Amino acid sequence: MEQCLHCAGYLFFKPLPDETFACCQKHDENIKDINLKTGASPAIEKHGLKGVLCKKFKPGKSICCTSEVTPFLLHPARVEGEKELSALM
């Protein structure tokens, strides 16, 4: 999961404090691509959980991360994703 965690394309959602769901915008994935049982999309399962290097890897910080300056400000994509996942669950 190390490579995915440090990719600007990594999107993660935490509708509940102890659950994280992830997909990759570099692979044109969205909420609908996430397997709710595993919590990961096909690209995250392949390049994160199975450790296969990703050709679309773009080093950087996910837009879903919060900053130290504004720790309570969430990116709108994360807010919308968490609302959608909450509705599905």
C-alpha positions in Angstrom: 0.0 0.0 0.0 3.1 2.2 0.4 3.1 3.5 -3.2 -0.7 4.3 -3.2 -0.4 6.1 0.1 2.1 8.6 -1.4 0.3 9.1 -4.8 -1.5 12.3 -5.7 -4.2 10.1 -7.3 -5.1 8.2 -4.1 -8.5 9.1 -2.9 -9.7 7.9 0.5 -13.0 8.2 2.4 -13.8 7.6 6.0 -17.6 7.6 6.5 -17.0 6.0 9.8 -14.0 6.5 12.0 -12.8 2.9 11.9 -13.4 2.3 8.1 -11.5 3.6 5.1 -12.5 3.2 1.5 -10.1 4.0 -1.3 -9.9 4.4 -5.1 -7.6 6.0 -7.6 -8.4 9.1 -9.7 -5.3 8.4 -11.9 -7.1 5.2 -13.0 -10.4 7.1 -13.5 -12.0 5.4 -10.6 -14.7 6.7 -8.3 -16.9 5.6 -5.4 -18.8 3.1 -7.6 -15.5 1.2 -8.3 -14.9 0.5 -4.6 -15.6 -3.0 -3.4 -17.5 -2.4 -0.1 -16.3 -5.7 1.3 -12.6 -5.0 0.9 -12.8 -1.2 1.0 -10.6 -0.9 -2.1 -11.1 -0.3 -5.8 -9.4 -2.7 -8.4 -6.4 -0.3 -8.9 -5.8 0.1 -5.2 -6.1 -3.7 -4.7 -3.6 -4.3 -7.5 -1.1 -1.5 -6.9 -1.5 -1.1 -3.2 -2.5 -4.4 -1.6 -0.7 -6.7 -4.1 2.3 -4.3 -4.4 2.5 -4.2 -8.2 4.2 -1.0 -9.3 1.9 1.5 -10.9 2.8 3.2 -14.2 0.3 6.1 -13.4 1.9 6.8 -10.0 2.2 10.5 -9.4 4.2 11.4 -6.2 2.3 13.8 -4.0 -0.3 14.2 -1.4 -3.9 13.1 -1.8 -6.5 15.8 -2.1 -8.4 13.9 0.7 -5.6 14.6 3.2 -6.0 17.5 5.7 -3.3 20.0 6.2 -1.7 20.9 9.6 -2.9 24.5 9.1 -6.6 23.6 8.6 -7.0 20.1 10.1 -10.8 20.2 10.0 -11.2 21.4 6.4 -12.0 18.5 4.1 -11.8 18.6 0.3 -15.3 18.7 -1.3 -14.6 15.4 -3.2 -14.0 13.7 0.1 -17.1 15.1 1.7 -19.3 14.1 -1.2 -17.7 10.6 -1.4 -18.3 10.0 2.3 -21.9 11.1 2.0 -22.4 8.7 -0.9 -20.7 5.8 0.9 -22.8 6.5 4.0 -26.0 6.3 1.9 -24.8 2.9 0.4 -24.1 1.5 3.8 
